Amino acid sequence: MSSTGKKGSDSKIVVLGKAGVGKSALVVRFLTRRFIWEYDPTLECTYKHHTTIDEESVNMEILDTAGQEWTIQREGHVRWADGFVLVYAISDRQSFEEISNIKQNLDDIKKTNSMCVLVGNKTDLCHERKVSYMEGQNVATDMSCAFYETSASEGGEEISEFFHELHREIKRRKQVEAKPRRRSSAHQVRNVLNKMFKSPGNKQQMSPTSPTGKQQVAVPP
Ligand SMILES: Nc1nc2c(ncn2[C@@H]2O[C@H](COP(=O)(O)OP(=O)(O)OP(=O)(O)O)[C@@H](O)[C@H]2O)c(=O)[nH]1
């Protein structure tokens, strides 16, 4: 455990989006606060990052994918992940249009509404903008996820914010899933009826009988 705070939950994050939208640039900016103009486009890399979020010591694993091809290996990555950063470039309309397909693939593989943040990168190229802020916001609303615009090259605070926010969402969902599930209503009804029939005072009143004298209350299995 780190001296910076109590141990929090860990998270595994995959960064997805069309080739060239700036996935590697965003990850490297988040991890090192630096911007490097060129990365090996075929390189797929997992980074282990230790940080503090909300005064908790946290381990993040971040997988920076290369391009967007769906392979068996990619499906494995999706199953491995707790949450996803979906990236498009505001200067590349096609990269934005591909986001819904990516999200659909994730939900199909995860068999649930997968935890995501949507990120429109390259806001420094505003003179080449092909996707408005509102369009990004609307798609994020449809996907029930948070939305950010940013520039990996300029490096605003929002880059840390969306990684941290995704971590918080992952943590919230893990907490909900860890809670014991409520018993079914049939189970609850059976318990109530059992208690009533075991109580000597209630037995005569609450236990309907058939003409043959046999108890007829159907207690759910
Ligand atoms: N102007 C500008 N260029 C950016 C920004 N982010 C990334 N780039 C450039 O976009 C190109 C692609 O960046 P990458 O980070 O390699 O993109 P990627 O999505 O990881 O690409 P693949 O690995 O091929 O999937 C590089 O030339 C980057 O320098 C940004 O915020 N603004």
The ligand as a Gaussian input file, in Angstrom:
#p B3LYP/6-31G(d) Opt

LIG

0 1
 N       -2.709000      17.953000     -34.009000
 C       -2.790000      16.879000     -33.232000
 N       -2.223000      15.738000     -33.615000
 C       -2.330000      14.669000     -32.787000
 C       -2.991000      14.728000     -31.552000
 N       -2.929000      13.522000     -30.978000
 C       -2.239000      12.741000     -31.813000
 N       -1.872000      13.426000     -32.906000
 C       -1.128000      12.942000     -34.069000
 O       -1.928000      11.984000     -34.737000
 C       -1.098000      10.945000     -35.259000
 C       -1.566000       9.605000     -34.741000
 O       -1.365000       9.586000     -33.335000
 P       -1.312000       8.223000     -32.522000
 O       -1.272000       8.557000     -31.099000
 O       -0.238000       7.342000     -33.065000
 O       -2.724000       7.633000     -32.961000
 P       -3.293000       6.173000     -32.625000
 O       -4.761000       6.325000     -32.503000
 O       -2.575000       5.575000     -31.484000
 O       -2.958000       5.408000     -33.974000
 P       -2.766000       3.796000     -34.190000
 O       -1.682000       3.332000     -33.264000
 O       -2.402000       3.673000     -35.626000
 O       -4.079000       3.146000     -33.908000
 C        0.349000      11.277000     -34.850000
 O        0.971000      11.933000     -35.911000
 C        0.155000      12.218000     -33.678000
 O        1.219000      13.123000     -33.534000
 C       -3.577000      15.991000     -31.161000
 O       -4.179000      16.154000     -30.103000
 N       -3.451000      17.020000     -32.044000

